[in-house]
Amino acid sequence: MNVLERIDKELSVASDLGLDFDDWLSMKKYLLRSIPSKMRTNFSTRDPKTKVQHMNEFEFGIARRYKDLTGKTLRLPNVNAK
């Protein structure tokens, strides 16, 4: 199973369990705890100095998949946060 198939599976499981995510960081934490460590390499990390979260294209794709699955738009991290 590749990483996208696994993430789709985890999104379906979360939806079936009634886990309603309203922000990206909560979903990211759920996914990072649900998938094997070898599949986590595509996720972004925090900036080492400012500690600000930035989403990459892979993560934007996951947020779009979640919206397609549930119809809910995730609140994304504030890119201007300090």
PASEBA-1860 file (N, C-alpha, C; in nm, 3 decimals):
! residues 82
1> MNVLERID> 0.086/-0.118/0.000/0.000/0.000/0.000/0.090/0.123/0.000 ~ 0.064/0.216/-0.094/0.145/0.337/-0.095/0.089/0.442/0.001 ~ 0.161/0.551/0.016/0.126/0.651/0.116/-0.010/0.716/0.088 ~ -0.042/0.745/-0.037/-0.171/0.807/-0.067/-0.287/0.712/-0.040 ~ -0.271/0.585/-0.072/-0.375/0.486/-0.041/-0.396/0.477/0.109 ~ -0.285/0.477/0.185/-0.295/0.467/0.331/-0.363/0.590/0.390 ~ -0.329/0.707/0.338/-0.392/0.830/0.389/-0.541/0.832/0.356 ~ -0.577/0.789/0.235/-0.719/0.780/0.200/-0.792/0.685/0.295
9> KELSVASD> -0.727/0.573/0.327/-0.786/0.477/0.420/-0.806/0.541/0.558 ~ -0.705/0.612/0.606/-0.715/0.675/0.738/-0.819/0.787/0.739 ~ -0.832/0.861/0.630/-0.936/0.963/0.623/-1.075/0.900/0.628 ~ -1.091/0.787/0.560/-1.220/0.716/0.562/-1.251/0.664/0.702 ~ -1.149/0.608/0.767/-1.167/0.557/0.904/-1.207/0.671/0.997 ~ -1.138/0.783/0.988/-1.170/0.898/1.072/-1.312/0.946/1.048 ~ -1.352/0.949/0.922/-1.487/0.991/0.888/-1.590/0.892/0.942 ~ -1.563/0.763/0.927/-1.654/0.660/0.976/-1.668/0.665/1.128
17> LGLDFDDW> -1.558/0.701/1.197/-1.561/0.708/1.343/-1.624/0.838/1.393 ~ -1.655/0.928/1.301/-1.716/1.055/1.341/-1.616/1.156/1.393 ~ -1.488/1.138/1.360/-1.388/1.237/1.401/-1.399/1.356/1.308 ~ -1.451/1.464/1.361/-1.471/1.585/1.280/-1.356/1.681/1.303 ~ -1.271/1.692/1.205/-1.159/1.784/1.213/-1.202/1.919/1.158 ~ -1.165/2.025/1.227/-1.196/2.158/1.175/-1.069/2.235/1.141 ~ -0.954/2.183/1.181/-0.830/2.250/1.146/-0.726/2.148/1.100 ~ -0.633/2.196/1.020/-0.533/2.110/0.959/-0.443/2.044/1.063
25> LSMKKYLL> -0.401/2.117/1.166/-0.306/2.061/1.261/-0.362/1.942/1.336 ~ -0.489/1.945/1.371/-0.551/1.829/1.438/-0.551/1.708/1.345 ~ -0.585/1.730/1.219/-0.585/1.619/1.125/-0.443/1.567/1.103 ~ -0.348/1.657/1.092/-0.210/1.615/1.070/-0.161/1.528/1.186 ~ -0.191/1.567/1.308/-0.153/1.487/1.425/-0.216/1.348/1.417 ~ -0.344/1.343/1.381/-0.411/1.213/1.368/-0.343/1.127/1.263 ~ -0.315/1.185/1.147/-0.252/1.108/1.039/-0.112/1.063/1.076 ~ -0.034/1.150/1.139/0.103/1.113/1.174/0.106/1.001/1.277
33> RSIPSKMR> 0.006/0.993/1.362/-0.002/0.885/1.459/-0.058/0.757/1.399 ~ -0.127/0.770/1.286/-0.196/0.655/1.226/-0.115/0.583/1.119 ~ -0.016/0.648/1.064/0.059/0.585/0.954/0.199/0.548/1.001 ~ 0.259/0.449/0.937/0.396/0.408/0.973/0.496/0.521/0.950 ~ 0.604/0.520/1.025/0.703/0.627/1.017/0.763/0.642/0.878 ~ 0.776/0.535/0.803/0.833/0.543/0.668/0.744/0.624/0.574 ~ 0.616/0.637/0.606/0.523/0.710/0.520/0.511/0.857/0.559 ~ 0.581/0.899/0.662/0.568/1.037/0.712/0.660/1.137/0.643
41> TNFSTRDP> 0.745/1.091/0.554/0.848/1.178/0.497/0.792/1.290/0.409 ~ 0.672/1.277/0.358/0.615/1.380/0.271/0.554/1.497/0.347 ~ 0.538/1.481/0.478/0.478/1.588/0.558/0.582/1.695/0.588 ~ 0.535/1.819/0.600/0.624/1.930/0.630/0.661/1.930/0.779 ~ 0.765/2.006/0.811/0.806/2.023/0.950/0.798/2.172/0.984 ~ 0.807/2.202/1.111/0.804/2.342/1.154/0.934/2.412/1.119 ~ 0.924/2.543/1.104/1.044/2.623/1.085/1.126/2.616/1.214 ~ 1.255/2.586/1.207/1.334/2.567/1.329/1.348/2.693/1.415
49> KTKVQHMN> 1.344/2.810/1.354/1.360/2.933/1.432/1.227/2.988/1.482 ~ 1.130/2.999/1.393/1.003/3.062/1.430/0.900/2.963/1.484 ~ 0.921/2.834/1.458/0.829/2.726/1.500/0.695/2.733/1.428 ~ 0.687/2.808/1.319/0.563/2.823/1.244/0.544/2.703/1.150 ~ 0.421/2.654/1.143/0.387/2.545/1.053/0.360/2.600/0.914 ~ 0.413/2.536/0.813/0.385/2.571/0.674/0.341/2.444/0.603 ~ 0.235/2.455/0.527/0.186/2.338/0.452/0.257/2.330/0.318 ~ 0.287/2.208/0.275/0.343/2.187/0.142/0.232/2.136/0.049
57> EFEFGIAR> 0.265/2.115/-0.078/0.165/2.072/-0.176/0.103/1.937/-0.140 ~ 0.181/1.848/-0.085/0.131/1.717/-0.042/0.019/1.736/0.060 ~ 0.041/1.824/0.157/-0.058/1.848/0.262/-0.181/1.921/0.209 ~ -0.162/2.015/0.117/-0.278/2.079/0.055/-0.363/1.976/-0.018 ~ -0.299/1.879/-0.081/-0.371/1.771/-0.149/-0.454/1.688/-0.052 ~ -0.399/1.661/0.066/-0.473/1.586/0.168/-0.594/1.667/0.214 ~ -0.575/1.797/0.235/-0.687/1.883/0.277/-0.797/1.884/0.172 ~ -0.759/1.885/0.043/-0.860/1.879/-0.064/-0.932/1.744/-0.063
65> RYKDLTGK> -0.858/1.636/-0.041/-0.921/1.503/-0.034/-1.021/1.497/0.080 ~ -0.985/1.555/0.196/-1.075/1.556/0.310/-1.202/1.634/0.277 ~ -1.186/1.747/0.209/-1.304/1.827/0.172/-1.392/1.749/0.075 ~ -1.331/1.680/-0.021/-1.408/1.599/-0.116/-1.483/1.487/-0.045 ~ -1.420/1.428/0.057/-1.480/1.317/0.130/-1.592/1.361/0.223 ~ -1.570/1.473/0.294/-1.664/1.514/0.399/-1.743/1.640/0.366 ~ -1.695/1.719/0.272/-1.758/1.847/0.243/-1.717/1.957/0.338 ~ -1.623/1.929/0.427/-1.577/2.027/0.525/-1.443/2.086/0.484
73> TLRLPNVN> -1.432/2.216/0.498/-1.306/2.284/0.470/-1.227/2.295/0.599 ~ -1.101/2.256/0.595/-1.015/2.264/0.713/-0.960/2.404/0.728 ~ -0.951/2.449/0.853/-0.885/2.574/0.883/-0.735/2.550/0.870 ~ -0.669/2.629/0.790/-0.527/2.610/0.764/-0.444/2.697/0.858 ~ -0.317/2.659/0.881/-0.235/2.741/0.970/-0.214/2.881/0.914 ~ -0.206/2.977/1.003/-0.185/3.116/0.964/-0.039/3.133/0.922 ~ -0.016/3.167/0.798/0.120/3.178/0.748/0.191/3.301/0.802 ~ 0.119/3.395/0.859/0.181/3.515/0.914/0.200/3.508/1.065
81> AK> 0.174/3.391/1.125/0.187/3.376/1.270/0.332/3.386/1.313 ~ 0.354/3.439/1.432/0.491/3.451/1.485/0.501/3.378/1.615
END
